[in-house]
Amino acid sequence: MAKKGFTPEQIINKLREAELLLQQGATIAAVSKSIGVSTHTYYRLRKEYDGLRADQAKKLKTLEKENARLKKLVADLSLDNAILKEVAAAKFDALVDDGFKDQTRETNVSKMFVSL
């Protein structure tokens, strides 16, 4: 079944309608059915949007999308950074290993000349 996507303005209007019905004495189950959502969804929407105006709700959704985009960007950059650190560490270890081998050879050669 396709998911219904309500705009923030629609959600605010549905919550206002639900509040009016509740003030008139309707039950939560009847109210949620009349606005076209489940009881669980009604409580979730009320928790998220209660007390917000339509423009505030729209801005909230925009900021949540931007936050998700930025989190993904940070995760990608962190992964790139970790990969680069691993490559740099491997190259450094290879250079250090080669340097110690060369140093050992030089030490051995100098010892040979000193003993002559």
C-alpha positions as CSV (number, residue, x, y, z in Angstrom):
1,M,0.0,0.0,0.0
2,A,1.3,3.4,-0.9
3,K,2.4,5.7,1.9
4,K,0.4,8.9,2.2
5,G,2.7,11.9,2.5
6,F,1.0,14.8,4.2
7,T,2.5,18.3,3.9
8,P,3.3,20.1,7.2
9,E,0.3,22.4,6.5
10,Q,-2.0,19.4,6.1
11,I,-0.7,17.9,9.3
12,I,-1.2,21.2,11.3
13,N,-4.8,21.4,9.9
14,K,-5.6,17.8,10.8
15,L,-4.3,18.3,14.3
16,R,-6.4,21.5,14.7
17,E,-9.4,19.5,13.5
18,A,-8.6,16.7,16.0
19,E,-8.3,19.2,18.9
20,L,-11.8,20.6,18.0
21,L,-13.3,17.1,17.9
22,L,-11.6,16.2,21.2
23,Q,-13.0,19.3,22.9
24,Q,-16.4,18.3,21.7
25,G,-16.0,15.0,23.6
26,A,-15.0,12.5,20.8
27,T,-12.6,9.7,21.7
28,I,-9.0,9.5,20.4
29,A,-9.9,6.5,18.2
30,A,-12.8,8.3,16.6
31,V,-10.8,11.4,16.1
32,S,-7.9,9.6,14.5
33,K,-10.3,7.7,12.2
34,S,-12.0,10.9,11.2
35,I,-8.7,12.7,10.2
36,G,-7.6,9.6,8.3
37,V,-4.6,8.3,10.5
38,S,-4.1,5.6,13.0
39,T,-4.1,6.3,16.7
40,H,-0.3,5.7,16.8
41,T,0.2,8.2,14.0
42,Y,-2.0,10.7,15.6
43,Y,0.1,10.6,18.8
44,R,3.3,10.7,16.8
45,L,2.2,13.7,14.8
46,R,0.9,15.5,17.9
47,K,4.2,15.0,19.6
48,E,6.1,16.3,16.6
49,Y,3.9,19.2,15.5
50,D,1.9,20.2,18.5
51,G,2.1,23.9,19.1
52,L,3.7,24.7,15.7
53,R,2.4,27.0,13.1
54,A,2.3,25.9,9.5
55,D,5.4,28.0,8.5
56,Q,7.3,26.7,11.5
57,A,6.4,23.1,10.5
58,K,7.6,23.7,7.0
59,K,10.9,25.2,8.2
60,L,11.3,22.2,10.6
61,K,11.0,19.7,7.7
62,T,13.4,21.7,5.5
63,L,15.9,21.8,8.4
64,E,15.5,18.1,9.0
65,K,16.2,17.3,5.3
66,E,19.3,19.6,5.3
67,N,20.5,18.0,8.5
68,A,20.2,14.5,7.0
69,R,22.1,15.7,3.9
70,L,24.9,17.2,6.0
71,K,25.2,14.0,8.1
72,K,25.6,12.0,5.0
73,L,28.3,14.4,3.7
74,V,30.2,14.2,7.0
75,A,30.0,10.4,6.9
76,D,31.4,10.3,3.4
77,L,34.2,12.7,4.2
78,S,35.1,10.8,7.4
79,L,35.3,7.6,5.4
80,D,37.6,9.4,2.8
81,N,39.7,10.7,5.6
82,A,40.1,7.3,7.2
83,I,41.1,5.7,3.8
84,L,43.7,8.4,3.2
85,K,45.1,7.9,6.7
86,E,45.5,4.2,6.1
87,V,47.2,4.8,2.8
88,A,49.5,7.4,4.3
89,A,50.4,5.1,7.2
90,A,51.2,2.2,4.9
91,K,53.4,4.4,2.7
92,F,55.2,5.8,5.9
93,D,55.7,2.3,7.2
94,A,57.2,1.2,3.9
95,L,59.5,4.2,3.9
96,V,60.6,3.6,7.5
97,D,61.2,-0.1,6.8
98,D,63.4,0.8,3.7
99,G,65.2,3.4,5.7
100,F,66.2,1.0,8.5
101,K,67.4,-1.6,5.9
102,D,69.6,1.1,4.3
103,Q,70.9,2.2,7.6
104,T,71.7,-1.4,8.6
105,R,73.7,-1.9,5.3
106,E,75.6,1.3,5.9
107,T,76.5,0.3,9.4
108,N,77.7,-3.1,8.2
109,V,79.8,-1.6,5.5
110,S,81.4,0.9,7.8
111,K,82.1,-1.9,10.3
112,M,83.8,-3.8,7.5
113,F,86.1,-0.9,6.7
114,V,86.9,-0.3,10.3
115,S,88.0,-3.9,10.8
116,L,90.4,-3.8,7.9
